[in-house]
Amino acid sequence: MLIDSLLSSSVTCGTGLPARRRSAIHISKPPAHSAFCCTGWRFHRSGLPLSTPVFRRRRAVVVQEPSGSGVRLPVQEIVREIVIPAGVAGPDPMVMDVRCYAVAQPGGIVVIDTGMPDAESGIAEAVEALGGSFGDVRDIILTHLHMDHVGSLFAIAEQAPMAAIYAGGPDSPDIRAPRRVQGLGEGDYVQDLQIFATPGHTPGHVSVFHEGSGTLFIGDAAVSAEGGVERSPEAFTSDAARAEESLERIAALEPERMLFAHGAEIASPVQSLARLLGGPYGS
């Protein structure tokens, strides 16, 4: 299986596939806080007719550059773009990207978040690019309970019957799933992935850290926009004070990379986060 070779050797970075339209997703009313999030940060105008909200998909290989330890983490990023009609999250049509990840691990593939509904085909391609199939998915980690992170959970879980499902303890009881969602807490591990409790966006929000490569899957603890780290919108955050504390903890962790659920990877994320917080951590 390619998973073993990916874990033991270097990986060549692939080229992202061009965006192409998928089936329409109609969002006809303002999203509830508990069901949908991050429709308020810096979108660009879509230029599309209001009658055509769509999913557009592209997939890109995310390859861990050598860290101090020389460890690489094979990851596939799945990107969905949602065109939101005018009046739903602002006066103009908007485009939001939603990102989830498939990660090769020694005990099988881990899926981090399942994106919006109808994301399973992109996740399937990502899993295949890691040399596996849904039968090789052993774990599904949900950073939190919002719909843009759990939307394809049923579809993925049904096609990956061997996969355990995890979420942060406070969020796990409220996530509908075809089998039990196991609660995670600070310091827990799912294979080689360490769980960091980063509450605030939701009470049970977690981020996922791979120490060997210094990679942090940040979920919605922060977003990236215009080349920098930004806070998730307060309107979609359950506790802004706790969210700020979580950002301080992330800054102290000093991950080499941050992979976001909303927004592309950026250079020097810790420095950008420090600027957001008002200066170097601890100053």
PANU-752441 format. One line per field, with one value per residue: residue in three letters; chain; x, y, z of N, C-alpha, C, O in turn. Coordinates in steps of 0.05 Angstrom, whole numbers. Example, Ala and Ser with C-alpha at 12.3 -4.5 7.8 and 13.67 -1.06 7.14 Angstrom:
# PANU-752441
residuo = (ALA:SER) .
cadena = (A:A) .
nx = (264:257) .
ny = (-114:-45) .
nz = (156:142) .
cax = (246:273) .
cay = (-90:-21) .
caz = (156:143) .
cx = (264:258) .
cy = (-66:1) .
cz = (156:157) .
ox = (285:268) .
oy = (-66:23) .
oz = (169:161) .
END
This chain:
# PANU-752441
residuo = (MET:LEU:ILE:ASP:SER:LEU:LEU:SER:SER:SER:VAL:THR:CYS:GLY:THR:GLY:LEU:PRO:ALA:ARG:ARG:ARG:SER:ALA:ILE:HIS:ILE:SER:LYS:PRO:PRO:ALA:HIS:SER:ALA:PHE:CYS:CYS:THR:GLY:TRP:ARG:PHE:HIS:ARG:SER:GLY:LEU:PRO:LEU:SER:THR:PRO:VAL:PHE:ARG:ARG:ARG:ARG:ALA:VAL:VAL:VAL:GLN:GLU:PRO:SER:GLY:SER:GLY:VAL:ARG:LEU:PRO:VAL:GLN:GLU:ILE:VAL:ARG:GLU:ILE:VAL:ILE:PRO:ALA:GLY:VAL:ALA:GLY:PRO:ASP:PRO:MET:VAL:MET:ASP:VAL:ARG:CYS:TYR:ALA:VAL:ALA:GLN:PRO:GLY:GLY:ILE:VAL:VAL:ILE:ASP:THR:GLY:MET:PRO:ASP:ALA:GLU:SER:GLY:ILE:ALA:GLU:ALA:VAL:GLU:ALA:LEU:GLY:GLY:SER:PHE:GLY:ASP:VAL:ARG:ASP:ILE:ILE:LEU:THR:HIS:LEU:HIS:MET:ASP:HIS:VAL:GLY:SER:LEU:PHE:ALA:ILE:ALA:GLU:GLN:ALA:PRO:MET:ALA:ALA:ILE:TYR:ALA:GLY:GLY:PRO:ASP:SER:PRO:ASP:ILE:ARG:ALA:PRO:ARG:ARG:VAL:GLN:GLY:LEU:GLY:GLU:GLY:ASP:TYR:VAL:GLN:ASP:LEU:GLN:ILE:PHE:ALA:THR:PRO:GLY:HIS:THR:PRO:GLY:HIS:VAL:SER:VAL:PHE:HIS:GLU:GLY:SER:GLY:THR:LEU:PHE:ILE:GLY:ASP:ALA:ALA:VAL:SER:ALA:GLU:GLY:GLY:VAL:GLU:ARG:SER:PRO:GLU:ALA:PHE:THR:SER:ASP:ALA:ALA:ARG:ALA:GLU:GLU:SER:LEU:GLU:ARG:ILE:ALA:ALA:LEU:GLU:PRO:GLU:ARG:MET:LEU:PHE:ALA:HIS:GLY:ALA:GLU:ILE:ALA:SER:PRO:VAL:GLN:SER:LEU:ALA:ARG:LEU:LEU:GLY:GLY:PRO:TYR:GLY:SER) .
cadena = (A:A:A:A:A:A:A:A:A:A:A:A:A:A:A:A:A:A:A:A:A:A:A:A:A:A:A:A:A:A:A:A:A:A:A:A:A:A:A:A:A:A:A:A:A:A:A:A:A:A:A:A:A:A:A:A:A:A:A:A:A:A:A:A:A:A:A:A:A:A:A:A:A:A:A:A:A:A:A:A:A:A:A:A:A:A:A:A:A:A:A:A:A:A:A:A:A:A:A:A:A:A:A:A:A:A:A:A:A:A:A:A:A:A:A:A:A:A:A:A:A:A:A:A:A:A:A:A:A:A:A:A:A:A:A:A:A:A:A:A:A:A:A:A:A:A:A:A:A:A:A:A:A:A:A:A:A:A:A:A:A:A:A:A:A:A:A:A:A:A:A:A:A:A:A:A:A:A:A:A:A:A:A:A:A:A:A:A:A:A:A:A:A:A:A:A:A:A:A:A:A:A:A:A:A:A:A:A:A:A:A:A:A:A:A:A:A:A:A:A:A:A:A:A:A:A:A:A:A:A:A:A:A:A:A:A:A:A:A:A:A:A:A:A:A:A:A:A:A:A:A:A:A:A:A:A:A:A:A:A:A:A:A:A:A:A:A:A:A:A:A:A:A:A:A:A:A:A:A:A:A:A:A) .
nx = (17:9:9:45:94:91:96:147:182:203:157:131:108:44:4:-49:-116:-156:-210:-277:-346:-396:-454:-511:-517:-564:-572:-617:-632:-611:-558:-563:-530:-512:-510:-481:-423:-376:-390:-382:-331:-275:-298:-297:-329:-375:-394:-431:-496:-552:-584:-554:-525:-469:-429:-360:-304:-237:-175:-116:-49:-19:42:86:140:210:220:252:263:263:217:163:95:46:-7:-72:-110:-176:-215:-271:-314:-364:-416:-452:-515:-535:-555:-557:-510:-493:-495:-480:-468:-427:-366:-343:-290:-283:-247:-222:-186:-146:-104:-45:-29:7:-28:-69:-112:-130:-185:-196:-246:-306:-327:-376:-443:-444:-390:-363:-342:-297:-266:-260:-226:-181:-167:-155:-111:-73:-62:-100:-167:-236:-242:-193:-194:-187:-199:-240:-237:-270:-267:-303:-375:-402:-440:-410:-367:-383:-416:-414:-410:-444:-443:-388:-376:-409:-386:-337:-331:-297:-278:-268:-304:-291:-296:-290:-302:-345:-375:-388:-437:-477:-472:-498:-493:-478:-459:-431:-403:-341:-316:-264:-207:-162:-95:-105:-93:-99:-78:-17:-31:-41:-88:-111:-146:-185:-225:-280:-295:-332:-359:-333:-291:-234:-165:-115:-54:7:64:115:122:108:58:-4:-71:-118:-172:-229:-208:-179:-176:-150:-134:-120:-65:-53:-63:-127:-179:-234:-300:-334:-389:-401:-379:-379:-359:-322:-280:-257:-242:-201:-164:-152:-125:-80:-56:-45:-8:34:46:73:71:99:71:5:-56:-114:-186:-215:-190:-126:-62:-10:52:99:63:60:85:50:3:21:25:-29:-47:-25:29:93:86:73:94) .
ny = (-24:45:80:65:73:127:147:133:156:212:260:280:343:354:382:428:411:441:485:461:460:435:399:440:476:500:555:585:617:658:628:587:597:550:514:529:563:618:650:703:725:750:747:742:778:741:747:716:696:705:662:617:587:548:488:487:450:436:401:395:375:374:380:363:403:391:388:409:359:330:304:285:297:264:292:305:357:379:422:462:508:552:586:638:666:736:773:732:726:777:838:827:775:721:683:627:588:520:475:410:351:294:248:211:159:116:74:74:114:180:223:290:330:334:368:403:379:331:328:281:257:286:277:222:220:245:208:164:185:181:129:93:70:82:40:38:80:97:131:187:253:306:374:409:421:447:454:459:428:378:361:319:275:229:203:192:161:117:94:82:37:19:61:99:152:217:274:338:334:367:380:332:303:329:319:289:224:161:124:119:180:192:225:273:299:348:332:280:227:210:161:184:236:292:318:383:422:474:514:560:581:540:505:456:456:431:429:397:366:349:329:313:335:386:406:438:427:471:479:519:554:596:635:642:698:741:731:728:710:710:725:680:699:738:735:683:655:622:638:690:707:659:638:674:661:610:622:646:601:570:603:598:545:545:523:496:496:517:491:509:510:547:586:593:560:597:633:635:629:632:680:715:705:724:778:789:781:823:828:794:730:732:782) .
nz = (0:-15:28:68:42:33:85:97:62:22:-7:-69:-87:-112:-165:-159:-177:-229:-212:-212:-227:-183:-160:-146:-86:-47:-7:29:70:126:160:219:281:306:265:220:200:199:155:150:146:106:47:-25:-79:-118:-170:-196:-220:-176:-173:-176:-133:-117:-107:-115:-132:-116:-113:-76:-66:-4:23:73:86:100:169:230:250:204:189:148:132:101:69:44:18:16:-19:-19:-51:-35:-62:-39:-38:-46:11:48:80:78:39:-13:-63:-41:-34:-2:22:41:78:85:108:91:121:122:165:212:228:192:149:168:171:175:194:154:118:77:60:8:-1:-3:-50:-64:-18:-23:-68:-46:-7:-40:-66:-27:-29:-12:5:24:59:84:119:184:225:241:253:281:283:305:315:274:213:165:175:190:151:112:143:153:103:95:141:133:88:107:146:186:213:271:303:324:367:401:471:495:449:425:441:412:359:303:281:248:283:349:372:396:453:456:492:520:505:489:442:373:338:314:323:361:407:418:461:440:456:446:395:387:445:449:413:379:361:320:326:296:321:303:252:261:247:250:250:248:250:262:298:283:222:155:116:62:66:120:190:219:266:277:258:306:310:299:339:400:450:457:491:510:461:447:487:470:422:443:467:422:397:434:427:379:324:263:217:198:182:154:163:136:88:56:67:99:98:152:199:256:269:244:274:323:312:305:356:382:388:401:432:500:508) .
cax = (0:25:10:70:116:89:105:175:198:195:134:132:84:29:-8:-78:-133:-172:-236:-298:-371:-409:-482:-519:-524:-581:-573:-638:-638:-587:-552:-563:-503:-504:-510:-464:-406:-355:-400:-379:-304:-270:-304:-296:-354:-374:-400:-449:-524:-561:-599:-536:-505:-458:-404:-339:-284:-210:-160:-88:-32:-5:64:102:169:226:222:278:267:263:193:143:69:30:-34:-87:-128:-200:-225:-297:-322:-393:-426:-475:-530:-538:-575:-554:-489:-484:-511:-470:-460:-401:-354:-329:-277:-286:-225:-219:-161:-140:-76:-34:-18:16:-49:-90:-117:-147:-199:-201:-270:-318:-337:-404:-456:-435:-361:-351:-327:-270:-252:-252:-203:-159:-159:-142:-84:-55:-58:-120:-195:-250:-237:-169:-198:-190:-208:-251:-235:-286:-257:-326:-400:-415:-447:-389:-347:-395:-437:-412:-403:-458:-434:-361:-377:-422:-368:-313:-343:-277:-269:-279:-311:-283:-300:-285:-322:-370:-390:-394:-465:-495:-466:-512:-475:-489:-450:-423:-381:-326:-306:-235:-199:-134:-74:-111:-80:-111:-53:4:-42:-47:-111:-109:-172:-184:-253:-287:-311:-353:-349:-316:-273:-207:-145:-102:-26:27:88:138:125:101:34:-28:-97:-128:-201:-239:-197:-172:-178:-130:-144:-101:-38:-48:-81:-148:-198:-260:-319:-346:-417:-404:-363:-396:-346:-299:-258:-244:-229:-176:-146:-143:-105:-55:-44:-35:17:54:54:92:71:113:51:-23:-74:-140:-211:-223:-167:-103:-39:6:79:104:37:63:90:25:-14:31:17:-57:-51:-14:58:103:73:85:104) .
cay = (0:70:95:58:86:156:153:127:169:239:261:302:360:354:407:428:408:465:485:455:462:411:403:464:476:524:565:604:635:662:603:588:596:522:497:538:584:631:662:732:737:764:734:760:777:718:754:696:702:697:636:594:580:522:478:483:434:431:385:400:360:389:363:375:408:381:404:405:331:317:288:294:288:263:303:314:378:380:449:467:536:555:612:645:688:761:774:710:733:804:849:818:747:716:657:617:562:501:456:387:338:266:247:184:153:88:54:79:142:197:245:312:344:321:388:407:357:325:330:255:250:298:262:196:225:250:182:148:197:171:101:77:73:87:17:43:102:86:152:212:273:330:396:419:410:463:439:459:409:351:357:293:254:204:191:182:140:93:81:75:24:13:87:111:180:232:303:348:324:383:380:305:294:344:312:266:206:134:109:136:199:190:251:277:320:357:313:254:221:192:152:203:263:300:335:407:434:502:522:588:580:524:496:432:458:421:429:371:372:328:341:306:353:413:414:441:430:491:481:546:570:620:633:658:716:761:724:730:697:727:712:673:720:736:729:655:645:620:651:704:707:633:636:689:645:588:633:649:574:562:618:586:519:551:503:505:501:517:484:522:502:569:601:577:561:621:632:646:632:640:709:728:703:742:805:791:783:848:827:768:717:738:810) .
caz = (0:-17:54:82:28:38:112:101:42:15:-25:-88:-86:-136:-174:-153:-200:-233:-200:-230:-213:-173:-157:-132:-58:-43:20:24:93:143:175:248:293:313:242:198:211:183:130:153:143:81:22:-49:-93:-136:-198:-207:-215:-150:-175:-180:-112:-125:-97:-134:-118:-126:-93:-78:-48:16:31:95:81:122:193:243:253:178:186:130:138:77:73:21:25:-1:-18:-31:-51:-34:-70:-22:-50:-32:32:67:99:72:17:-39:-65:-29:-38:22:19:63:74:103:103:94:131:124:192:212:231:172:142:186:158:194:185:131:100:72:47:-19:-3:-1:-74:-61:4:-34:-85:-29:5:-61:-72:-6:-34:1:-1:49:77:99:138:211:244:232:275:276:300:320:307:254:189:144:184:194:131:98:163:149:78:99:161:122:69:122:170:207:224:295:300:348:369:428:490:498:424:415:444:395:331:293:267:246:307:372:370:421:462:459:509:519:508:476:416:353:325:321:323:388:409:434:465:433:457:442:371:400:471:446:390:382:340:317:322:290:332:287:229:270:232:266:236:267:250:261:320:268:193:141:96:52:73:148:208:230:284:267:264:333:307:297:361:424:473:446:510:509:434:449:503:453:404:458:470:396:393:451:415:357:302:239:196:206:160:163:151:119:80:48:84:96:108:179:213:284:270:237:297:344:305:310:385:392:392:407:454:526:511) .
cx = (18:27:36:94:115:100:135:193:188:172:137:106:70:17:-38:-94:-149:-199:-257:-324:-382:-439:-489:-525:-539:-582:-593:-644:-613:-582:-553:-535:-494:-501:-489:-448:-388:-365:-396:-352:-299:-274:-299:-323:-353:-378:-419:-478:-534:-575:-581:-516:-495:-435:-384:-316:-257:-195:-130:-72:-18:17:81:131:185:227:249:284:268:238:175:116:53:1:-46:-108:-152:-212:-252:-302:-352:-399:-452:-489:-530:-560:-573:-534:-478:-500:-504:-467:-432:-392:-338:-315:-280:-265:-226:-195:-162:-110:-68:-21:-10:-6:-72:-96:-136:-159:-205:-222:-280:-331:-367:-417:-446:-405:-348:-335:-299:-254:-243:-228:-178:-148:-145:-114:-64:-51:-78:-148:-210:-247:-211:-171:-203:-201:-219:-251:-251:-276:-279:-352:-414:-419:-426:-366:-357:-415:-437:-406:-418:-448:-407:-362:-389:-403:-342:-321:-323:-268:-283:-283:-305:-291:-293:-308:-347:-387:-401:-423:-484:-490:-481:-494:-487:-479:-439:-400:-366:-314:-276:-230:-170:-114:-80:-96:-99:-88:-31:-5:-52:-70:-106:-137:-169:-212:-256:-304:-336:-342:-329:-297:-245:-190:-128:-73:-10:54:112:144:118:76:10:-52:-114:-158:-210:-229:-186:-177:-154:-143:-123:-73:-32:-69:-101:-165:-222:-280:-332:-375:-421:-387:-379:-385:-321:-275:-243:-230:-203:-156:-135:-122:-79:-41:-32:-9:40:64:74:93:86:93:23:-39:-102:-164:-223:-199:-143:-81:-23:34:81:78:39:68:65:5:-5:24:-13:-63:-39:15:67:90:88:95:84) .
cy = (25:85:90:73:116:164:149:141:197:238:284:317:359:381:406:426:434:462:477:453:435:417:427:459:502:531:589:622:638:637:607:585:567:505:504:561:596:641:692:742:744:747:753:757:756:726:734:705:692:670:612:591:552:514:478:469:435:416:391:383:379:372:377:379:398:399:399:375:316:301:301:282:288:271:310:334:378:408:451:497:537:583:617:669:714:760:752:717:761:814:839:787:743:687:650:591:546:480:434:371:308:263:218:181:123:67:57:108:155:219:266:331:331:342:390:381:355:329:303:247:262:285:235:199:230:224:165:159:189:141:83:80:78:64:20:67:90:106:176:231:298:352:409:412:426:448:438:441:381:344:331:270:228:189:178:158:114:79:73:62:19:38:94:141:194:262:312:341:341:383:353:297:306:338:287:249:178:116:129:154:200:217:251:300:328:335:285:252:204:185:172:231:270:321:359:419:464:514:552:590:563:514:473:433:447:426:404:377:347:338:336:326:382:424:415:445:446:492:510:563:597:614:647:674:737:756:726:714:717:711:702:694:717:728:699:641:645:635:664:705:681:628:651:674:622:598:637:622:565:577:607:560:523:530:514:511:502:511:492:508:523:587:584:579:586:616:645:650:641:670:725:728:722:771:809:795:807:848:799:756:723:766:828) .
cz = (0:10:67:69:32:65:115:81:37:-6:-43:-88:-113:-143:-169:-178:-204:-220:-220:-214:-206:-171:-140:-103:-53:-14:19:47:110:160:205:259:297:288:221:208:190:156:130:148:113:57:-1:-63:-115:-165:-211:-202:-189:-150:-177:-158:-118:-106:-120:-120:-132:-105:-98:-59:-29:27:52:86:104:146:206:247:227:173:166:137:112:82:46:31:5:2:-33:-30:-52:-42:-55:-33:-33:-11:53:88:94:47:-10:-39:-54:-35:-13:15:44:58:95:93:107:100:133:151:193:214:211:168:162:169:180:182:159:113:99:61:18:-23:-5:-26:-73:-39:-7:-52:-68:-16:-15:-67:-50:-8:-22:-10:25:69:93:118:165:231:230:255:266:294:316:305:284:227:168:152:187:172:117:117:158:125:82:119:150:102:83:148:192:222:250:290:326:345:397:446:492:472:416:419:424:365:324:276:266:268:327:365:396:428:465:478:506:523:497:450:399:335:333:323:351:388:427:437:459:433:452:417:376:427:469:423:397:357:341:310:317:298:315:264:237:256:251:247:255:269:246:285:308:238:181:119:88:64:103:164:218:248:268:275:291:332:307:319:386:448:463:465:510:482:434:465:486:433:418:462:444:390:410:441:393:336:278:217:210:180:169:150:132:113:75:69:78:106:136:195:242:287:263:260:319:338:311:340:398:397:398:432:480:530:524) .
ox = (38:46:49:111:136:113:147:218:166:168:146:85:83:21:-51:-87:-155:-211:-255:-324:-379:-448:-474:-538:-527:-591:-585:-660:-595:-601:-546:-519:-471:-491:-480:-458:-386:-350:-405:-348:-317:-256:-296:-337:-333:-367:-423:-484:-524:-578:-590:-492:-511:-424:-391:-310:-256:-202:-121:-82:-6:12:88:145:175:232:266:307:274:238:171:115:46:-13:-33:-122:-148:-217:-255:-295:-364:-390:-471:-477:-526:-581:-586:-539:-458:-516:-520:-465:-415:-408:-322:-328:-278:-265:-230:-185:-176:-94:-82:-5:-19:-3:-93:-85:-155:-145:-216:-217:-265:-346:-381:-402:-441:-395:-323:-315:-280:-230:-221:-210:-157:-124:-124:-96:-40:-38:-73:-152:-197:-249:-208:-152:-223:-212:-209:-264:-245:-277:-274:-351:-436:-403:-423:-346:-342:-429:-459:-396:-405:-443:-402:-349:-380:-405:-326:-319:-332:-253:-308:-269:-313:-292:-292:-331:-369:-411:-422:-434:-506:-502:-477:-480:-504:-489:-438:-380:-378:-303:-264:-246:-156:-116:-62:-89:-112:-80:-27:11:-68:-71:-96:-150:-153:-222:-237:-326:-359:-318:-311:-287:-235:-201:-127:-67:-12:66:129:167:122:73:4:-53:-124:-169:-200:-241:-185:-181:-141:-162:-110:-59:-9:-89:-94:-167:-230:-277:-341:-385:-443:-381:-390:-401:-300:-253:-218:-209:-183:-132:-111:-103:-57:-16:-11:11:62:87:91:115:85:98:19:-36:-112:-161:-238:-189:-140:-80:-22:39:65:73:22:57:60:-9:-22:16:-21:-81:-41:26:50:83:112:105:90) .
oy = (25:100:109:84:129:184:161:138:205:217:306:305:363:400:386:437:447:440:485:445:415:439:434:439:524:516:610:640:621:627:628:571:560:482:487:578:587:640:706:767:743:733:778:738:753:713:736:720:671:657:590:592:534:530:470:476:436:418:392:378:399:351:400:359:395:423:386:367:292:286:325:259:309:258:319:329:377:416:443:510:525:603:602:689:713:747:754:715:769:799:840:775:760:670:666:573:557:467:439:377:297:275:201:197:108:45:44:125:143:233:260:345:320:335:381:363:375:332:301:233:248:281:226:183:220:220:152:143:189:129:59:92:80:68:7:72:75:98:184:226:309:350:419:399:419:430:418:439:362:324:321:249:207:165:156:138:93:54:59:74:14:37:94:154:185:272:296:342:329:387:352:284:296:350:266:260:171:94:153:146:207:231:232:319:315:320:268:271:186:201:175:250:256:338:355:425:478:522:567:601:572:515:470:412:452:429:392:390:327:354:354:332:400:448:396:463:436:504:524:584:617:592:662:665:748:775:724:706:740:686:715:707:695:715:689:617:665:645:651:703:681:616:641:673:615:583:633:621:552:566:605:552:505:519:538:529:489:525:481:496:516:600:562:597:596:597:663:672:656:683:746:748:734:786:830:810:812:867:781:771:720:773:852) .
oz = (13:13:77:82:34:68:133:82:45:-19:-35:-90:-133:-128:-175:-199:-184:-219:-244:-191:-220:-180:-122:-97:-54:3:10:44:108:172:215:246:292:290:206:223:168:136:112:147:97:48:3:-61:-129:-183:-235:-183:-179:-129:-179:-163:-123:-92:-142:-97:-157:-81:-121:-37:-38:39:48:79:127:143:194:247:226:154:166:146:102:98:28:50:-19:25:-56:-10:-70:-30:-58:-38:-9:-16:74:112:104:36:-29:-18:-59:-41:-4:3:66:37:119:72:123:86:144:160:176:203:214:183:172:154:201:162:143:94:116:53:5:-45:-9:-24:-80:-43:0:-50:-74:-14:-9:-73:-56:9:-20:-31:46:93:113:133:168:252:209:276:244:319:338:284:277:221:154:137:187:174:110:109:157:126:73:113:157:100:71:169:215:241:251:275:348:323:415:438:490:474:403:401:419:348:336:258:283:271:322:353:417:410:475:480:490:543:497:437:409:318:357:324:362:371:450:416:472:412:454:419:370:431:485:415:419:335:362:290:331:283:312:259:221:253:265:231:276:288:229:291:322:231:194:106:106:70:111:153:225:247:249:296:298:350:314:316:394:464:461:456:510:481:422:458:489:427:406:460:444:380:400:445:389:330:272:200:230:160:189:129:114:130:87:86:56:121:142:203:251:304:275:266:333:356:320:347:422:409:400:451:482:551:528) .
END
